[in-house]
Amino acid sequence: MPSRDHGRASSRPDGTAAPDVSAGSLGRLVDRLGTDLDRPVVLYDPAMNVLAFSAHSSHDVDANRSAAILSRRTQPRALELVHEAGVHRAHVPVVVPSDAGLADRIGMPVRHGGALLGYLVCVAEPGDLPVTDRYRSIVVDAAADLGLLLHAGDLQRRTHRAATAATVRDLLGDDPAIRGDAAGRLLRQGMPASSAGHLVLTFSGLPPGADPGHSSLLELEVLLDRATGTVASSVIGAVIGGAAVLVLPVAPDHRRTVQRLADQLPDEVRLGIGAPRTDLVHVAGSAREAALALSGAWHDPARHGRIARWRDLGADQLLLRLPLDRMGPADLPEPVRLLLAARGGLELARTAESYLDHGGDAQATARAISIHRSTLYYRLDRIAALIGVDVRDGSVRHELHTGLRVATLCGLRPVAG
């Protein structure tokens, strides 16, 4: 491949020069390939997200390539075409026929150590097919350099991610001295201070207690990268256990930032948010609250929503601390067991809880669950008959209300999601 100086070079194990991994080095290599081939070139990751593209203006750029560059993502059909052409299995440039009336492409896999790291794609022009020895040599050499560069970048990201995770664990640990050291390091490294303090946000796509598995943890890492990219200058995060944990400063537009971050995540992912701490060294308390809030979002999404905030949990702040995963029907108060076991018990339980939520206000209760007051009174009479106690008694109300919440949080009383 023609030699051009596109930045510092490091040494490969065999002593030959290797491209640097500094910012912009991908773009320089792809630019060089575009110049050598005299046509536009795009580098994609394995999911066909745009990583780099050549600044090439001497050729027309079709609509598909323009849209990919602007959005940093191609149409889903593009990945199908690449797979149908067998580019992911190839070791030399492969023709990728187009089925959308556009020009055919030539695709080349980018690998390192056998791992697929991306694709080089350019428009096939007259004279390219069949692929000449010169063309093949240029593209194969470029793919090898880019594979090394992507591999090195991946190692850098892993190293940075591991160091970040260690710092986050220190910051959220039990030892005050270690927490203080971690907070000091973060502030010295440029983490923004905030007069309103810092808080912890945690998210996961799996309910509490579920085994995340290797693939789920990798997916969490990807989602964490996407989330931190939304507020990259003001957040630090790591995957700890089965959830992603982020520490961020509280800003005037904090709720908007959280919503923007949540919008970057799949709908099935739920979030928990702890209360702020004025001093970063005490943010571990916010992390514990965020974990409980996340648990609330999973146990009762009908009440807490997809984004559960510690300050909005009410009595669940206490109840979510219980060993819910070890509780069964026998652990519930007898009135709750009788109610849930009765025919139509789930509807009666919903009525009872709404009545208790509204402080015994029949009109507000009937309005909240969209029934007539006479229907409410009928249900209340039936509830009293089933459980054998007077729901107007204060201690009965307390036991029933608490027991129904525990039943919900334990999963013993299904509720709408």
C-alpha positions as CSV (number, residue, x, y, z in Angstrom):
1,M,0.0,0.0,0.0
2,P,1.4,3.5,-0.8
3,S,3.1,5.0,2.2
4,R,1.9,8.3,3.6
5,D,2.6,9.9,7.0
6,H,-0.7,10.0,8.8
7,G,0.5,10.4,12.3
8,R,2.8,8.6,14.8
9,A,3.3,4.9,14.4
10,S,4.0,2.3,17.0
11,S,5.7,-1.0,16.6
12,R,4.0,-4.3,15.9
13,P,5.4,-7.5,17.5
14,D,7.2,-8.3,14.2
15,G,8.9,-4.9,14.2
16,T,6.9,-3.3,11.4
17,A,5.2,0.0,11.8
18,A,1.6,0.1,13.2
19,P,-0.8,3.0,13.0
20,D,-1.3,5.1,16.1
21,V,-4.6,5.1,18.1
22,S,-4.9,8.8,18.6
23,A,-8.1,10.6,17.8
24,G,-8.7,11.0,14.1
25,S,-6.4,8.2,13.1
26,L,-9.3,6.1,11.8
27,G,-10.4,9.0,9.6
28,R,-6.8,9.5,8.3
29,L,-6.5,5.8,7.3
30,V,-9.9,5.8,5.6
31,D,-9.0,9.0,3.8
32,R,-5.8,7.5,2.6
33,L,-7.7,4.5,1.3
34,G,-10.2,6.7,-0.5
35,T,-7.3,8.5,-2.2
36,D,-5.5,5.3,-3.2
37,L,-8.7,3.8,-4.7
38,D,-9.9,7.2,-6.0
39,R,-13.4,6.7,-4.7
40,P,-15.4,7.3,-1.5
41,V,-14.9,4.7,1.3
42,V,-16.9,4.2,4.5
43,L,-15.8,2.2,7.6
44,Y,-18.6,0.6,9.6
45,D,-18.7,-1.4,12.8
46,P,-20.1,-4.9,12.8
47,A,-23.6,-3.5,13.3
48,M,-23.1,-1.2,10.3
49,N,-22.8,2.0,12.4
50,V,-20.5,4.5,10.7
51,L,-17.1,4.8,12.3
52,A,-15.3,6.9,9.6
53,F,-15.6,8.0,6.0
54,S,-13.3,9.4,3.4
55,A,-13.5,13.1,2.5
56,H,-14.0,12.4,-1.2
57,S,-15.7,14.9,-3.4
58,S,-14.7,13.9,-6.9
59,H,-17.5,11.3,-7.1
60,D,-21.2,11.5,-6.7
61,V,-22.4,10.2,-3.4
62,D,-25.7,8.3,-3.5
63,A,-28.6,8.8,-1.1
64,N,-27.9,5.7,0.9
65,R,-24.3,6.7,1.7
66,S,-25.3,10.3,2.5
67,A,-28.0,9.1,4.9
68,A,-25.6,6.7,6.6
69,I,-22.9,9.4,7.1
70,L,-25.4,12.0,8.4
71,S,-27.1,9.5,10.9
72,R,-24.0,7.5,11.6
73,R,-26.2,4.4,10.8
74,T,-27.2,2.6,7.6
75,Q,-30.6,1.1,6.9
76,P,-31.1,-2.4,8.4
77,R,-31.2,-3.9,4.9
78,A,-27.5,-2.9,4.5
79,L,-26.4,-5.4,7.1
80,E,-28.6,-8.1,5.5
81,L,-27.0,-7.4,2.1
82,V,-23.5,-7.6,3.6
83,H,-24.3,-10.9,5.2
84,E,-26.0,-12.3,2.1
85,A,-22.9,-11.5,0.1
86,G,-20.8,-13.3,2.7
87,V,-18.5,-10.4,3.5
88,H,-18.4,-11.4,7.2
89,R,-16.9,-14.7,6.2
90,A,-14.5,-13.4,3.6
91,H,-10.8,-12.6,3.7
92,V,-10.7,-10.6,0.4
93,P,-12.9,-7.9,-1.1
94,V,-16.4,-9.2,-2.0
95,V,-19.0,-7.7,-4.3
96,V,-22.2,-6.7,-2.5
97,P,-25.1,-6.5,-5.0
98,S,-27.6,-3.7,-4.3
99,D,-31.4,-4.4,-4.5
100,A,-32.5,-0.8,-4.2
101,G,-31.6,0.5,-7.6
102,L,-28.3,1.9,-6.3
103,A,-24.8,1.0,-7.3
104,D,-23.2,-2.2,-6.2
105,R,-20.7,-2.1,-3.4
106,I,-17.4,-3.8,-2.7
107,G,-17.1,-4.9,1.0
108,M,-14.1,-6.0,2.9
109,P,-14.2,-7.4,6.5
110,V,-11.9,-5.7,9.1
111,R,-10.5,-8.2,11.6
112,H,-7.8,-8.6,14.2
113,G,-6.9,-12.0,15.6
114,G,-9.8,-13.5,13.9
115,A,-12.4,-11.2,15.5
116,L,-14.7,-9.3,13.2
117,L,-14.4,-5.6,14.1
118,G,-16.1,-3.9,11.1
119,Y,-16.5,-3.5,7.3
120,L,-14.9,-1.3,4.7
121,V,-17.4,-0.5,1.9
122,C,-17.0,1.5,-1.2
123,V,-19.1,2.0,-4.4
124,A,-18.2,-0.4,-7.2
125,E,-17.4,1.6,-10.3
126,P,-16.6,0.5,-14.0
127,G,-13.4,-1.3,-14.1
128,D,-13.6,-2.5,-10.5
129,L,-15.0,-5.9,-11.4
130,P,-13.6,-8.4,-11.4
131,V,-11.5,-7.1,-8.5
132,T,-7.9,-6.5,-9.7
133,D,-4.8,-7.7,-7.9
134,R,-3.8,-4.0,-7.2
135,Y,-7.3,-3.2,-5.8
136,R,-7.3,-6.3,-3.6
137,S,-3.8,-5.6,-2.3
138,I,-4.6,-2.0,-1.3
139,V,-7.9,-3.0,0.4
140,V,-6.5,-6.0,2.2
141,D,-3.5,-4.0,3.6
142,A,-5.8,-1.2,4.7
143,A,-8.2,-3.6,6.4
144,A,-5.2,-5.1,8.3
145,D,-4.1,-1.7,9.5
146,L,-7.6,-0.7,10.5
147,G,-8.1,-4.0,12.3
148,L,-5.0,-3.3,14.4
149,L,-6.2,0.2,15.1
150,L,-9.7,-0.9,16.1
151,H,-8.2,-3.6,18.3
152,A,-5.9,-1.1,20.0
153,G,-8.8,1.3,20.5
154,D,-10.8,-1.5,22.0
155,L,-8.0,-2.4,24.4
156,Q,-7.8,1.3,25.4
157,R,-11.5,1.4,26.0
158,R,-11.4,-1.7,28.1
159,T,-8.5,-0.4,30.2
160,H,-10.3,2.9,30.7
161,R,-13.5,1.1,31.6
162,A,-11.8,-1.2,34.1
163,A,-10.1,1.8,35.7
164,T,-13.4,3.7,35.8
165,A,-15.2,0.8,37.3
166,A,-12.5,0.5,40.1
167,T,-12.9,4.2,40.9
168,V,-16.7,4.0,41.0
169,R,-16.5,0.9,43.3
170,D,-14.2,2.8,45.6
171,L,-16.5,5.8,45.6
172,L,-19.5,3.7,46.5
173,G,-17.8,1.3,48.9
174,D,-18.0,1.1,52.7
175,D,-14.6,2.5,53.6
176,P,-14.7,6.3,54.2
177,A,-11.0,6.8,53.6
178,I,-11.2,5.0,50.2
179,R,-14.3,6.9,49.3
180,G,-12.5,10.1,50.1
181,D,-9.6,9.2,47.9
182,A,-11.9,8.3,45.0
183,A,-13.9,11.5,45.3
184,G,-10.7,13.5,45.3
185,R,-9.3,11.8,42.2
186,L,-12.6,12.4,40.3
187,L,-12.7,16.1,41.1
188,R,-9.0,16.5,40.2
189,Q,-9.6,14.7,36.9
190,G,-12.3,17.2,36.0
191,M,-15.6,15.8,37.3
192,P,-17.8,18.9,37.6
193,A,-18.5,20.1,41.1
194,S,-22.1,21.1,41.8
195,S,-23.6,23.3,44.6
196,A,-26.6,21.0,44.4
197,G,-24.5,17.9,44.9
198,H,-24.2,14.6,43.1
199,L,-26.6,11.7,42.9
200,V,-26.5,8.1,41.5
201,L,-28.7,6.8,38.7
202,T,-28.8,3.0,38.1
203,F,-30.5,1.1,35.3
204,S,-31.0,-2.5,34.2
205,G,-33.0,-4.6,31.7
206,L,-33.3,-7.5,34.2
207,P,-35.5,-7.7,37.3
208,P,-33.8,-7.9,40.8
209,G,-32.2,-11.3,41.5
210,A,-32.0,-12.4,37.8
211,D,-28.7,-13.8,36.7
212,P,-27.4,-11.3,34.1
213,G,-25.2,-13.7,32.2
214,H,-22.2,-12.7,30.1
215,S,-24.2,-11.5,27.1
216,S,-26.5,-9.3,29.3
217,L,-23.4,-7.7,30.9
218,L,-21.9,-7.0,27.6
219,E,-25.2,-5.4,26.5
220,L,-25.2,-3.3,29.7
221,E,-21.7,-2.1,28.8
222,V,-22.9,-1.0,25.4
223,L,-26.0,0.8,26.9
224,L,-23.7,2.4,29.5
225,D,-21.5,3.8,26.7
226,R,-24.5,5.1,24.9
227,A,-25.9,6.7,28.1
228,T,-22.7,8.3,29.2
229,G,-22.2,9.6,25.7
230,T,-25.4,11.6,26.2
231,V,-23.9,13.5,29.1
232,A,-20.3,12.7,28.5
233,S,-18.8,15.7,30.2
234,S,-20.5,15.3,33.5
235,V,-21.0,11.6,34.3
236,I,-18.9,8.6,35.4
237,G,-20.3,5.1,35.3
238,A,-19.6,1.4,35.5
239,V,-21.4,-1.9,35.4
240,I,-21.6,-3.2,38.9
241,G,-23.3,-6.5,39.6
242,G,-26.3,-6.7,37.2
243,A,-26.8,-3.0,36.7
244,A,-25.2,0.1,35.2
245,V,-24.4,2.7,37.9
246,L,-23.8,6.4,37.0
247,V,-22.7,9.2,39.2
248,L,-23.7,12.7,38.0
249,P,-23.8,16.2,39.3
250,V,-27.2,17.8,39.9
251,A,-27.9,20.6,37.5
252,P,-30.8,23.0,37.0
253,D,-32.0,20.9,34.1
254,H,-31.3,17.7,35.8
255,R,-34.7,16.1,35.2
256,R,-34.4,16.9,31.5
257,T,-30.9,15.3,31.4
258,V,-32.2,12.2,33.1
259,Q,-35.1,11.9,30.6
260,R,-32.7,12.4,27.7
261,L,-30.5,9.7,29.1
262,A,-33.5,7.4,29.5
263,D,-34.6,8.0,26.0
264,Q,-31.3,6.5,24.8
265,L,-32.1,3.2,26.4
266,P,-34.5,0.4,25.2
267,D,-38.1,0.6,26.6
268,E,-37.6,-2.6,28.7
269,V,-34.8,-1.0,30.7
270,R,-35.9,0.6,34.0
271,L,-34.1,3.2,36.1
272,G,-33.7,4.1,39.7
273,I,-32.5,7.5,41.0
274,G,-31.2,8.2,44.5
275,A,-31.4,11.5,46.3
276,P,-28.5,14.0,46.0
277,R,-25.6,14.3,48.4
278,T,-24.0,17.6,48.9
279,D,-20.5,16.1,49.2
280,L,-19.3,13.6,46.5
281,V,-17.7,11.5,49.2
282,H,-21.2,10.6,50.6
283,V,-22.8,9.7,47.3
284,A,-22.7,6.0,48.3
285,G,-25.9,6.6,50.2
286,S,-27.5,7.8,46.9
287,A,-26.3,4.6,45.3
288,R,-28.1,2.5,47.9
289,E,-31.3,4.5,47.3
290,A,-31.0,4.3,43.6
291,A,-30.8,0.5,43.8
292,L,-33.9,0.3,46.0
293,A,-35.7,2.7,43.6
294,L,-34.7,0.5,40.7
295,S,-36.2,-2.5,42.6
296,G,-39.4,-0.5,43.0
297,A,-39.6,0.2,39.3
298,W,-39.4,-3.5,38.7
299,H,-41.7,-4.7,41.5
300,D,-44.5,-2.2,40.9
301,P,-44.2,-0.3,37.5
302,A,-47.8,0.7,37.7
303,R,-47.1,2.9,40.7
304,H,-43.5,3.9,40.2
305,G,-43.2,4.0,36.4
306,R,-40.2,3.2,34.3
307,I,-38.0,5.8,36.1
308,A,-38.4,5.5,39.9
309,R,-37.1,8.2,42.2
310,W,-36.2,7.5,45.8
311,R,-37.9,10.6,47.0
312,D,-41.2,9.4,45.5
313,L,-41.3,5.9,46.9
314,G,-43.1,6.8,50.1
315,A,-43.5,3.8,52.5
316,D,-41.8,1.6,49.9
317,Q,-38.5,3.2,51.0
318,L,-38.8,0.9,54.0
319,L,-40.6,-2.1,52.5
320,L,-38.1,-2.5,49.6
321,R,-35.4,-3.2,52.2
322,L,-37.2,-6.4,53.2
323,P,-35.9,-9.8,51.9
324,L,-38.7,-9.8,49.3
325,D,-37.2,-12.7,47.3
326,R,-37.5,-14.9,50.3
327,M,-41.1,-14.1,51.3
328,G,-44.1,-16.2,50.4
329,P,-47.9,-16.2,51.0
330,A,-47.5,-17.5,54.5
331,D,-45.5,-14.3,55.4
332,L,-48.5,-12.1,54.6
333,P,-51.0,-10.9,57.3
334,E,-54.0,-13.2,57.4
335,P,-56.5,-10.6,56.1
336,V,-54.4,-10.2,53.0
337,R,-54.1,-13.9,52.5
338,L,-57.8,-14.3,52.8
339,L,-58.5,-11.5,50.4
340,L,-56.1,-12.6,47.7
341,A,-57.3,-16.2,47.9
342,A,-61.0,-15.3,47.4
343,R,-62.7,-15.4,44.1
344,G,-62.2,-12.0,42.5
345,G,-59.6,-11.3,45.1
346,L,-57.3,-9.3,42.9
347,E,-60.1,-6.8,42.0
348,L,-61.1,-6.6,45.6
349,A,-57.5,-6.0,46.7
350,R,-57.2,-3.2,44.1
351,T,-60.4,-1.6,45.6
352,A,-59.2,-2.0,49.2
353,E,-55.8,-0.5,48.4
354,S,-57.3,2.5,46.5
355,Y,-59.7,3.1,49.4
356,L,-56.8,3.0,51.9
357,D,-54.6,5.2,49.6
358,H,-57.4,7.8,49.6
359,G,-57.8,7.8,53.4
360,G,-61.2,6.2,53.4
361,D,-62.7,8.9,51.1
362,A,-65.4,6.9,49.2
363,Q,-65.9,9.6,46.5
364,A,-62.2,9.9,45.7
365,T,-61.8,6.1,45.7
366,A,-64.7,5.5,43.3
367,R,-63.4,8.2,41.0
368,A,-59.9,6.8,41.0
369,I,-60.9,3.3,40.0
370,S,-63.8,4.4,37.8
371,I,-66.7,2.8,39.6
372,H,-70.0,4.0,41.1
373,R,-70.0,4.7,44.9
374,S,-72.7,2.0,45.4
375,T,-70.4,-0.5,43.7
376,L,-67.6,0.6,46.0
377,Y,-69.8,0.1,49.1
378,Y,-70.8,-3.3,47.9
379,R,-67.1,-4.3,47.5
380,L,-66.2,-2.9,50.9
381,D,-68.9,-4.9,52.5
382,R,-67.7,-8.0,50.7
383,I,-64.1,-7.3,51.8
384,A,-65.2,-7.0,55.4
385,A,-67.1,-10.3,55.2
386,L,-64.1,-12.1,53.6
387,I,-61.4,-11.0,56.0
388,G,-63.7,-11.1,59.1
389,V,-62.7,-7.7,60.4
390,D,-63.9,-4.1,60.2
391,V,-62.0,-2.1,57.6
392,R,-63.0,1.1,59.5
393,D,-60.7,0.0,62.4
394,G,-57.4,1.9,62.3
395,S,-55.1,-1.0,63.1
396,V,-56.9,-3.2,60.5
397,R,-56.4,-0.5,57.9
398,H,-52.7,-0.3,58.7
399,E,-52.2,-4.1,58.5
400,L,-54.2,-4.4,55.3
401,H,-52.5,-1.5,53.6
402,T,-49.0,-2.6,54.5
403,G,-49.7,-6.2,53.7
404,L,-51.1,-5.4,50.2
405,R,-47.9,-3.4,49.4
406,V,-45.7,-6.2,50.5
407,A,-47.7,-8.7,48.5
408,T,-47.2,-6.5,45.4
409,L,-43.5,-6.0,46.0
410,C,-43.1,-9.7,46.5
411,G,-44.8,-10.5,43.3
412,L,-47.6,-12.3,45.2
413,R,-50.2,-9.9,43.8
414,P,-49.9,-9.3,40.1
415,V,-50.4,-5.6,39.0
416,A,-50.4,-4.0,35.6
417,G,-47.0,-3.0,34.2
